[in-house]
Amino acid sequence: MTQNITTTNAPKALASLYDHFGLPHTDPAAWIGDHLNVAAEDATDERVRDGYRAALHLFTQGYIEHASAVLRLLPTP
């Protein structure tokens, strides 16, 4: 069952996800999911890996704002 959970903050959150991975905003949004998956696989710290996995799960469920918020909680490299 798919839910429409788009809010007024979703475009800003999506832009934040693009910026996090240095992707052009014209790239397909699906590429963000790919980058989240690779980041989770490459993470050496278990907490960071779990954070990327959580963000990926939220992103694939359509919770873009929540996925963006999870990434803001992760340490920056």
CYANA upper distance limits for C-alpha pairs under 8 A (distance plus 0.5 A):
  5 ILE  CA     62 GLY  CA      7.54
  5 ILE  CA     63 TYR  CA      7.65
  6 THR  CA     10 ALA  CA      6.54
  9 ASN  CA     13 ALA  CA      6.70
  9 ASN  CA     65 GLU  CA      7.46
 10 ALA  CA     14 LEU  CA      6.48
 10 ALA  CA     64 ILE  CA      6.70
 10 ALA  CA     65 GLU  CA      6.23
 11 PRO  CA     15 ALA  CA      6.66
 12 LYS  CA     16 SER  CA      6.72
 13 ALA  CA     17 LEU  CA      6.87
 13 ALA  CA     64 ILE  CA      6.79
 13 ALA  CA     65 GLU  CA      5.59
 13 ALA  CA     68 SER  CA      6.22
 14 LEU  CA     18 TYR  CA      6.87
 14 LEU  CA     64 ILE  CA      6.88
 14 LEU  CA     65 GLU  CA      7.87
 14 LEU  CA     68 SER  CA      7.87
 15 ALA  CA     19 ASP  CA      6.64
 15 ALA  CA     25 HIS  CA      7.28
 16 SER  CA     20 HIS  CA      6.57
 16 SER  CA     68 SER  CA      7.10
 17 LEU  CA     21 PHE  CA      7.22
 17 LEU  CA     32 ILE  CA      7.49
 17 LEU  CA     68 SER  CA      6.43
 18 TYR  CA     22 GLY  CA      6.54
 18 TYR  CA     23 LEU  CA      5.50
 18 TYR  CA     24 PRO  CA      7.21
 18 TYR  CA     25 HIS  CA      6.62
 18 TYR  CA     32 ILE  CA      7.32
 19 ASP  CA     23 LEU  CA      6.61
 19 ASP  CA     24 PRO  CA      8.29
 21 PHE  CA     32 ILE  CA      8.22
 21 PHE  CA     35 HIS  CA      7.71
 23 LEU  CA     27 ASP  CA      7.39
 27 ASP  CA     31 TRP  CA      7.64
 28 PRO  CA     32 ILE  CA      8.36
 29 ALA  CA     33 GLY  CA      7.92
 30 ALA  CA     34 ASP  CA      7.21
 31 TRP  CA     35 HIS  CA      6.73
 32 ILE  CA     36 LEU  CA      6.64
 33 GLY  CA     37 ASN  CA      6.70
 33 GLY  CA     56 LEU  CA      6.54
 33 GLY  CA     59 PHE  CA      7.55
 33 GLY  CA     60 THR  CA      7.71
 34 ASP  CA     38 VAL  CA      6.76
 35 HIS  CA     39 ALA  CA      6.48
 36 LEU  CA     40 ALA  CA      6.66
 36 LEU  CA     52 TYR  CA      6.33
 36 LEU  CA     53 ARG  CA      7.68
 36 LEU  CA     55 ALA  CA      7.73
 36 LEU  CA     56 LEU  CA      6.15
 37 ASN  CA     41 GLU  CA      6.81
 37 ASN  CA     52 TYR  CA      7.69
 37 ASN  CA     53 ARG  CA      7.42
 37 ASN  CA     56 LEU  CA      7.16
 38 VAL  CA     42 ASP  CA      6.56
 39 ALA  CA     43 ALA  CA      6.46
 39 ALA  CA     49 ARG  CA      7.90
 39 ALA  CA     52 TYR  CA      7.07
 40 ALA  CA     48 VAL  CA      7.91
 40 ALA  CA     49 ARG  CA      5.05
 40 ALA  CA     50 ASP  CA      7.61
 40 ALA  CA     51 GLY  CA      8.28
 40 ALA  CA     52 TYR  CA      5.54
 40 ALA  CA     53 ARG  CA      6.33
 41 GLU  CA     49 ARG  CA      7.47
 42 ASP  CA     49 ARG  CA      8.29
 43 ALA  CA     48 VAL  CA      6.77
 43 ALA  CA     49 ARG  CA      5.64
 44 THR  CA     48 VAL  CA      8.10
 44 THR  CA     49 ARG  CA      7.60
 45 ASP  CA     49 ARG  CA      6.69
 46 GLU  CA     50 ASP  CA      6.57
 47 ARG  CA     51 GLY  CA      6.59
 48 VAL  CA     52 TYR  CA      6.78
 48 VAL  CA     74 LEU  CA      6.83
 48 VAL  CA     75 PRO  CA      8.13
 49 ARG  CA     53 ARG  CA      6.71
 50 ASP  CA     54 ALA  CA      6.52
 51 GLY  CA     55 ALA  CA      6.63
 51 GLY  CA     70 VAL  CA      7.06
 51 GLY  CA     71 LEU  CA      7.64
 51 GLY  CA     74 LEU  CA      7.36
 52 TYR  CA     56 LEU  CA      6.55
 52 TYR  CA     70 VAL  CA      8.36
 52 TYR  CA     71 LEU  CA      7.66
 53 ARG  CA     57 HIS  CA      6.66
 54 ALA  CA     58 LEU  CA      6.67
 54 ALA  CA     67 ALA  CA      7.94
 54 ALA  CA     70 VAL  CA      8.03
 55 ALA  CA     59 PHE  CA      6.44
 55 ALA  CA     66 HIS  CA      7.93
 55 ALA  CA     67 ALA  CA      4.81
 55 ALA  CA     68 SER  CA      7.71
 55 ALA  CA     70 VAL  CA      6.43
 55 ALA  CA     71 LEU  CA      7.34
 56 LEU  CA     60 THR  CA      6.59
 56 LEU  CA     67 ALA  CA      7.46
 57 HIS  CA     61 GLN  CA      6.77
 58 LEU  CA     62 GLY  CA      6.85
 58 LEU  CA     63 TYR  CA      5.54
 58 LEU  CA     64 ILE  CA      7.28
 58 LEU  CA     66 HIS  CA      7.07
 58 LEU  CA     67 ALA  CA      5.86
 59 PHE  CA     63 TYR  CA      5.79
 59 PHE  CA     64 ILE  CA      5.66
 59 PHE  CA     66 HIS  CA      8.26
 59 PHE  CA     67 ALA  CA      6.01
 63 TYR  CA     67 ALA  CA      6.77
 64 ILE  CA     68 SER  CA      6.71
 65 GLU  CA     69 ALA  CA      6.73
 66 HIS  CA     70 VAL  CA      6.75
 67 ALA  CA     71 LEU  CA      7.01
 68 SER  CA     72 ARG  CA      6.98
 69 ALA  CA     73 LEU  CA      7.16
 70 VAL  CA     74 LEU  CA      7.33
